[in-house]
Amino acid sequence: MRIIAIQAATLWWREITRFRRQRSVIIGSLLQPLIFWVLIGWGFRASFRPSGMPAGIDYVQYFYPGVIMLVLLFTAIFATIQTVEDRQEGFLQGVLVAPVSRATVVFGQALGGTTLALAQGLIFLLLAPLAGITLSFAAVAVTAAMMAVTAFALTSIGLMIAWRIESTRGFHLIMNSILVPIWFLSGAFFPANGAPPWLGWIMRLNPLTYQMAALRKGLYLAYPATLTGGLPRFALTVPIAIGFAIVAFVMATVVAQRSVTV
C-alpha cells in the first residue's frame, strides 16, 4: 500500500510541476471563464432573467457558481490532454512497462488534475464579493469540498477519453462535444425548473446537475433562504455527486486497463 501511495504521489506531483511551468495554460484556464462571466453575467444583467431563477438575486450572482464550474471544466481539459501528449512523447509507454498498475497511474493523474482544478477554483472563489455573495468559513469549506468532488469527476471523464484518443485535436473535439453540453445542461446557465419539460428532464438526468446544485448550495450556506429555485435537497445532491465521481474514476480505470496500444 505504501509503494502504491508513493507511485500515485509521484504521478500527482509530475502533473502539478508540468502545469505550473505552463503559464499560458494557467492564465487561459482562469481568463476564459472570467470573460464568460463578465460578458454574459454582467452584460445581460439588466436584460436577461431566466424563467425559474431564484428571487432576490440577479444574473451575475446566479451565473457565478456556473463560472466556477467552468473553471474546473477547463482545467480538467488542460490537465488531461497531457495524457495524449505523454503517449506521443513515449512517457506513457515507459510508465506502463514499469511495475505500476494502471489503476494507480489513473489515480495519480486524477489527483493531479483535481488539485490543479481545485486551486484554480479557489482563486476564482476570491471574486465572490463582486457577485454579491458573502462567504462564511463553513460556506468556503463546503464549496471547496464540492469543487474537489466535481474536479475529480471531470478529470476522470477527461482521462477516460484521453486514454483512447491518439491526437490532441480529436481529444479537444470530443471533450468539447461532451463536457460543454453537460455544463450548459447542469443548471449553470439557466435553472432546470424554468426549462421546457423535455429539456428539464434531460437536465435532471444529467449527473453534473446535482454537483452544480451542491456547489450552489454550498456558496449560499450562510443564507439558504436566498435559494428557492427548486434545487434538489443537499442530502440528495451530495451522494449523487460523490457517486458520479466514483463511477467516472472506475470507468477511466477500466478504459485504461483495456487500452493495449498506447
N, C-alpha and C positions, 0 to 999 in steps of 0.2 A: 504493500500500500504506500509506503514511504517513497519507493522508487517511482511509482506511478505519479504521485504528487509532484515529485521533482521534475519528471518529464513534462507534465502538464504546465508546471510553473515556468519551465524553460521556454516552451512554445508561447505561453502567455506573455512573457517578458519580451520575446522577439517581436510579437505583434505591437507591443507598446513602443519599443525602441524604433521600429521601422516607421510607424505612423508619426512619431514625434519629429522625425527628421524630414517629413514631407509637409512643409509649412503651407504650401498651396492647398493641400487636401484639408488641413486643419481649418484654414480660413474659409475654404469653399463650403465645407460641411456646416459651418455656422452662418456664413454670409447669405447663402441661398435661402434658408428658412427665414432669416431676418428680412430679406427683401420681400418674400411672400407675405410676411406679417405686416410690413409697412404698406405695401401696395394694395393688398386685399383687405386686411383688417382696418387700417387707418383710412385707406382710400374709399372703402364702401361703408365707413362707419355711419355716416349720416343718411345714406340712401338704401342700405340693404339690411333687412332684418328677416332671417329665415323663419318660416312658419314653425311653431313649436319651440322656439328658443326661449329659455327661462326668462321670466320677467325680472327686471331690476339690473340687468347687465346689458352692455352694448356689444356690438360685433367684435370690437377689438378684444374685449375681455373673453368673449365666447371662443374666438379663434386662437387665443393664446395657448391653451393646452394642446390644440391640434398642431401648432407650430413646434411645440416641444417634441411631440411625436414625430414630426417631420425631421427634426434634428437627429433623433435616434435612428430613423429610417435611412437618412443619407449617410450617417456614419457607419451603419451596418453594411451598406452597399460598398462604401470606400474601403472598409476593412476586409470584407470577404472577397473582394476582387483580387486581393493579393494571393489567394489560393490559386487562381488561374495563372497568375504571373509566376508563382512558385513552381507550377508544373512546367511552364515554358522554360524556366531557367534551370530546371533539374533539381531544385532543392527538395521538392516534394518526393521525388523518387528516392533521394538519399534518406529522407526521414522514414519512408515506408520499408526500406530494407534493414533499418535499424530495429533492435528488439523493443519496439514500441507498438502497442495496439492501436488500431485505427480509432477506436473509441477515445483513447487518451489524446490522440492528435486532434480529433474534432473538439474534444472538451477544452483543450488548451487554446485552440483557435477561437472557440466560442467565448471563453472567458476574456481573451484579449479584446475581441470586438465589443463585448459587453462593457468592459472597463472604459474603453475609448468613447463609446456612445454615452455612457453614464456621465463621464467627465464633461463632455460637450453639453449634455442636457443640463447639468448643474450650473454650467456657466450661463446658459440661456435663462435659467431659473432666476438669476440675479435681476432680470428685467421685469419680474412680476409687478413691482410697484408702478411701472409705466403702463401696465394693463389695468391698474386699479385693484390689484389683488394684494391683500395684506397677509403675509405668511407667518404662521406661528412655528415654533420648533417642531411640534407634532406634525404639522402640515408638511414641513420640509422633509421630515423623516419618512412619512408615509409616501409622499410623492417620489422621493429618491428610491424607495423600495420598489414602487410600481414601475419607475423608469428602468430599474435594473432588470426586472422580470420581462418587461417589454423588449428591452435591448437584447436580452438573451434569446428571446423568441425570434426576433427579426434577424439576428446574426445567424442563428441556426438555420433559418429559411435560406439565407444567403449562402451558407456553406453547403446546404443540400443541393443547391443549383450549381455552385462553383465546382463541386467535385465531379460534375457530369459535363461541364462545358469546357471546351478547349480554347476558346477565343474570348478576349475581353469585350469585343463588340457584341458577340452573342450573349454574353453574361449581362451586359447593360440592357440589351433589348428585352431579355426575359425578365430581369428584375424590375424594370420599369413597367412591364406588362402585368406583373403580379402585385408588387408591393404598392405602387402608386394607386391603383384602383382600390385595393383594400383599405388604404389610408383614407381615400375620399369617402368610402362607404363605412367608415368607423365612427361617424359622428364628429369627426374633426372639423369638417367643413359646414355641415348642417345636421340638425338633430333628426333621429330616426322617426320620432312621432310627428314630424312635420312633413315627411316624405310621402309620396303616393304609396298605397298599400303594398303593391308588388315590390317596390324598392325598399320599403320599410322592412319587409320580411327578409330580403337579402341582407340588409344591414344587421338585423337581429341574428342571422345565421353566421355572420362574419365574426370570428373569434376576436379580432382586433377591436371590435366594438366594445367588448367588455373590458379590455385593457385601457381603452380610451376613457370609458366611464369611470374606472377605478382611479385613473390618473386625475381626471377632472374632479372627482370627489375628494381626493387627497389634497388638491390645491385649495379647495373650499372647506377644508376641515374645520377652520375657525368659525365659519358662519354657514353651516349646511343649509339653512333656510333659503339662501340665495338660489339654490338649485332646485327647481320644482319642475323641470322639463321632462319628466318621465324616465329618468335614468334608472337602470337596474339597481337593485339593492347592493350595497357594498359587500354584504355577506355572500352574494351570488357572483359578483364580478371578480373578486379576488381568487376564489378557487378555479374559476374558468380561465383566468389569465395565467395562473401558475400551471394549470393542466395543459394549456396550449403551448406554453414554453417547453414543458417536459416532452410533449408529443413531437414538437418541432425538432428538439435535440435528438430524440430517438430516431426520427426519420432521417436526419442528417447523418447519424451514425450508420444506419442501415445502408444508405446510399454510398457512403464512404467504404464500407466493407464489401459492397458489391462492385465497386469500381476497380476493375482488374488492370486496365491500361490507364496510367496517369502520366 
